[in-house]
Amino acid sequence: MHELSLAHSILDLVRDHVPPERGAEVRAVAVRVGAQAGVIADSLAFCFDAIVQGTPYGGARLVVRPVPATSRCATCGVEFPAAEAFARCPACGSARVAYAHGRELDVAEIELGEPRELTP
Amino acid sequence: MSVMTIERRVLEKNDTIAAANRARLARHGLFAFNLVSSPGAGKTSLLERTLERLRDEIRVAVIEGDVQTDLDARRVARYEVPVIQIVTNGGCHLEARLVADALGGLDLDALDLVVIENVGNLVCPANYDLGEALKVVLLSTTEGDDKPLKYPAMFRNAGVLVINKIDLVPHLDADLAAIRRNARAINPDLEIFEVSCRTGEGLAEWCAWIERQVVRGRAVSERAEGPTAPAERAGGGPGAAAGVGGEKAGRA
């Protein structure tokens, strides 16, 4: 359900950049999804595929670019791979760490091509 | 074939509306928190106990988010405070635009505090800013002391943790010290309250914290607005707000 509402937000962003009359030119939409964004990439692609059907953007597929999570230590500044949210800083042991990467959920690029006639 | 560079956050629209909600609440000197938990942790019970203690001191309105039914709004409406029920019809979280609509149904000048009770879910609501001052995450002891580690985003994004059902601890394997330790491992800055909505234990400290936040919100707004603000507010007692949102709420 969460992925479905995100898919709608992604389609809204695509609409902001490519008007419906040019919708058939949209081939792919590249989104960056962080490992800690709370989003299941397969589910997001599935939902996007479902909601574009019957719209001018029906030929678009979602391409997910995963972003690994890293944390930065607020105490000593070290950045390190963060497999788990409760990782402590490997350099100084501080628990005051925040994600530097891995929370991303961005529409990065839209790929346009020749308009395709879609079979119903 | 061509590629357009977009570089926009998917939740940008939500966050823009959330920022507008936050500015609107600040203009009215309101403190607002977003109450999140898994289903059954006791969000509505905590609200009821809080309203019993605070409704004569501060003017509260409640925005209730549920997947279905207005059962919670009916429970809260018994305390004669304005309630707006949002039914998400399957949606797993509240979004900023729903809260913006709900705020439109409240007389914000006649309020001190807005509580947003989110949909019961420890996952999705963590990602959605509603414009609140902070998230308050409620965890009941029966859920187990490992939950902060298993649902880290919620505990990391919250400012306050309220641990409910502490009266049940003698009957459980859950350990209060372990809940505190696991929560602070995720978020060292969490403020933690331990309460039992059933016995009333710990509620005084929780309510005193709310009152301090309300006073702070008012002070910030008065500094921004100048000396006219307190006079505008002086007219409305706790009863002044009652019924404003109640007409729209699920009392019917």
Contacts between the chains, C-beta under 8 A, distances in Angstrom:
chain1	res1	chain2	res2	distance
A	1	B	90	6.3
A	1	B	91	6.4
A	1	B	92	4.6
A	1	B	124	7.7
A	2	B	92	5.4
A	2	B	93	6.8
A	2	B	123	7.3
A	2	B	124	4.3
A	2	B	127	7.7
A	5	B	91	6.8
A	5	B	95	7.5
A	6	B	10	5.8
A	6	B	11	7.8
A	9	B	10	5.0
A	9	B	11	6.7
A	9	B	13	6.5
A	9	B	14	7.5
A	10	B	10	5.6
A	12	B	13	6.8
A	13	B	6	6.7
A	13	B	8	5.5
A	13	B	10	6.8
A	13	B	12	7.6
A	16	B	8	7.9
A	17	B	4	6.1
A	17	B	6	6.0
A	18	B	4	7.5
A	27	B	1	7.6
A	31	B	10	6.9
A	36	B	153	7.1
A	37	B	127	7.5
A	38	B	123	6.4
A	38	B	124	7.1
A	38	B	126	6.5
A	38	B	127	5.3
A	38	B	153	5.6
A	84	B	152	7.7
A	85	B	149	7.9
A	85	B	152	3.3
A	85	B	153	7.2
A	85	B	156	6.2
A	85	B	186	5.8
A	86	B	149	5.9
A	86	B	152	6.4
A	86	B	182	7.7
A	86	B	185	4.5
A	86	B	186	5.3
A	95	B	184	7.3
A	95	B	185	6.2
A	95	B	188	4.9
A	96	B	188	5.8
A	105	B	9	6.5
A	105	B	10	4.6
A	105	B	11	6.4
A	106	B	7	6.5
A	106	B	8	6.6
A	106	B	9	5.3
A	106	B	10	6.5
A	107	B	6	4.7
A	107	B	7	7.6
A	107	B	8	5.3
A	107	B	9	7.9
A	107	B	10	6.2
A	108	B	5	7.5
A	108	B	6	6.3
A	108	B	7	6.2
A	109	B	3	5.2
A	109	B	4	6.4
A	109	B	5	5.7
A	109	B	6	6.0
A	110	B	3	7.1
A	110	B	4	4.5
A	110	B	6	5.8
A	111	B	1	7.0
A	111	B	2	7.6
A	111	B	3	5.2
A	111	B	4	7.9
A	112	B	1	7.1
A	112	B	2	5.0
A	112	B	3	7.3
A	112	B	4	6.6
A	113	B	1	5.0
A	113	B	2	7.9
